């Protein structure tokens, strides 16, 4: 029998997702440049989330495996788009990026449906992520003023991810539940 306690890979995945999402919203709100977002998009939002996803697969967590690997790839893909634009190797138009976001919106809706069966913190995080993607979709197709509103919604999303990360870490080290994540919004029958 294995008695070695392993770390929960979700803490790294949630930390990377939350931090990179937060930085992008700071950029979208005009509070910082794109450089820190690109760096974290490749390293923490991208690579660290991919690693967390692969580690979730080993625990048998299909949701964590799929979500962390997917959003890790999202950040790396977005970073590649930005780099290709910067070096003028392939210019992605606002419409190109908008279509990228629409595709990710569809995938996020699937994760959102799954999140409803997990717990309130997960459902909140994915609900705000879906709403943020929808707002950014519209922002890229004729309603640029929605970028600011999307920024605030996605800051709430990032903080939701960090809350889950904090709950896992703090509850583990405290040896009891100090931060509650709530009940599922839907029950499997």
C-alpha positions in Angstrom: 0.0 0.0 0.0 1.4 3.4 -1.0 1.4 5.9 2.0 3.2 8.7 0.3 1.1 11.8 0.1 1.3 13.5 -3.3 0.7 17.2 -3.9 -2.5 18.3 -5.7 -1.6 19.5 -9.2 -4.7 21.7 -9.3 -2.9 24.3 -7.1 -0.4 25.0 -9.8 -2.9 24.9 -12.6 -5.3 27.2 -10.8 -2.5 29.5 -9.8 -1.2 29.7 -13.4 -4.7 30.2 -14.9 -5.6 32.9 -12.3 -2.4 34.9 -12.6 -2.2 34.9 -16.4 -5.9 35.7 -16.7 -5.5 38.6 -14.1 -2.5 40.0 -16.0 -4.3 39.9 -19.3 -7.2 41.8 -17.8 -4.8 44.4 -16.4 -3.6 44.8 -20.0 -7.2 45.0 -21.3 -7.9 47.7 -18.8 -4.8 49.7 -19.8 -3.0 49.1 -16.6 0.1 47.3 -18.0 1.7 46.4 -21.3 1.5 43.1 -23.1 5.0 41.9 -22.2 4.2 40.4 -18.8 1.1 38.7 -20.3 3.1 37.1 -23.1 5.8 35.9 -20.6 3.3 34.4 -18.2 1.2 33.1 -21.1 4.1 30.9 -22.2 5.4 30.0 -18.7 2.8 29.9 -16.0 -0.5 30.0 -17.9 0.8 27.8 -20.6 3.6 25.4 -19.6 2.7 25.1 -15.8 -0.9 24.4 -16.6 0.0 21.8 -19.2 2.2 20.1 -16.5 -0.6 20.3 -14.0 -3.0 18.8 -16.5 -0.8 15.9 -17.2 -0.4 15.3 -13.5 -4.2 15.5 -13.1 -4.5 12.7 -15.6 -2.4 10.5 -13.4 -4.8 11.1 -10.5 -7.8 10.0 -12.7 -9.3 13.5 -12.8 -10.6 13.9 -16.4 -12.0 17.4 -15.8 -8.7 18.7 -14.4 -6.7 16.9 -17.1 -8.8 18.3 -19.9 -9.2 21.8 -18.5 -5.6 22.4 -17.5 -4.2 21.0 -20.7 -6.7 22.9 -22.8 -6.2 26.3 -21.1 -2.5 25.7 -21.0 -2.6 25.3 -24.8 -4.9 28.4 -25.0 -2.3 30.6 -23.4 0.6 29.2 -25.5 -1.5 29.6 -28.6 -2.4 33.2 -27.8 1.2 33.9 -27.0 2.2 32.4 -30.4 -0.4 34.7 -32.1 1.0 37.7 -30.3 4.6 36.8 -31.2 3.7 36.1 -34.9 2.1 39.5 -35.0 5.0 41.2 -33.3 7.6 39.7 -35.6 5.3 40.3 -38.6 5.5 36.6 -39.6 1.8 36.2 -39.8 -0.6 39.1 -38.9 -3.8 38.0 -37.2 -6.6 40.4 -37.7 -9.1 41.4 -35.0 -11.5 39.0 -36.8 -8.9 36.2 -36.7 -8.4 36.6 -32.9 -12.2 36.9 -32.6 -12.7 33.5 -34.3 -10.0 32.0 -32.0 -12.0 33.3 -29.0 -15.3 32.0 -30.4 -13.9 28.5 -30.7 -12.6 28.7 -27.1 -16.0 30.0 -26.0 -17.6 26.8 -27.4 -15.1 24.6 -25.6 -15.5 26.6 -22.4 -19.3 26.0 -22.5 -18.6 22.3 -22.3 -16.3 22.8 -19.3 -18.9 25.1 -17.7 -21.5 22.4 -18.0 -19.2 20.0 -16.2 -18.3 22.5 -13.6 -21.9 22.7 -12.5 -21.5 19.2 -11.1 -18.3 19.9 -9.1 -18.9 22.7 -6.6 -19.9 26.4 -6.3 -16.4 27.8 -6.6 -15.8 25.8 -9.8 -19.2 26.7 -11.3 -18.6 30.4 -10.4 -15.2 30.4 -12.1 -16.4 28.8 -15.3 -19.6 30.9 -15.4 -17.5 34.1 -15.3 -15.1 32.6 -17.8 -17.9 31.8 -20.3 -19.4 35.3 -19.8 -15.9 36.9 -20.2 -15.3 35.0 -23.5 -18.8 35.9 -24.8 -18.1 39.6 -24.0 -14.7 39.4 -25.7 -16.3 37.7 -28.7 -18.6 40.6 -29.1 -15.8 43.1 -28.5 -13.9 41.6 -31.4 -16.9 41.9 -33.7 -18.1 45.4 -33.5 -18.5 46.2 -29.8 -15.0 47.1 -28.5 -16.4 48.9 -25.4 -17.3 45.5 -24.0 -13.6 44.8 -23.5 -13.6 46.8 -20.3 -16.6 45.0 -18.9 -15.1 41.6 -19.9 -11.9 42.7 -18.1 -13.8 43.1 -14.8 -15.7 39.8 -15.3 -12.5 38.0 -16.0 -10.8 39.5 -13.0 -13.6 37.9 -10.9 -12.9 34.6 -12.8 -9.2 34.8 -12.0 -10.0 35.5 -8.3 -12.4 32.5 -8.4 -9.5 30.3 -9.6 -7.2 31.6 -6.9 -9.9 31.1 -4.3 -10.0 27.4 -5.2 -6.2 27.3 -5.1 -6.2 28.9 -1.7 -8.9 26.5 -0.4 -6.9 23.5 -1.4 -3.6 24.8 0.1 -5.0 26.4 3.3 -7.4 23.6 4.1 -4.6 21.0 3.6 -2.1 22.8 5.8 -4.7 23.6 8.4 -5.9 20.0 8.4 -9.6 21.2 8.3 -11.9 23.1 6.1 -11.4 26.8 6.6 -12.3 27.9 3.0 -15.4 26.3 1.7 -16.0 25.7 -2.0 -19.7 25.1 -1.8 -22.0 22.5 -3.1 -22.5 21.5 -6.8 -25.1 23.6 -8.6 -26.4 20.4 -10.2 -26.6 16.8 -9.0 -26.0 13.8 -11.2 -29.0 11.4 -10.9 
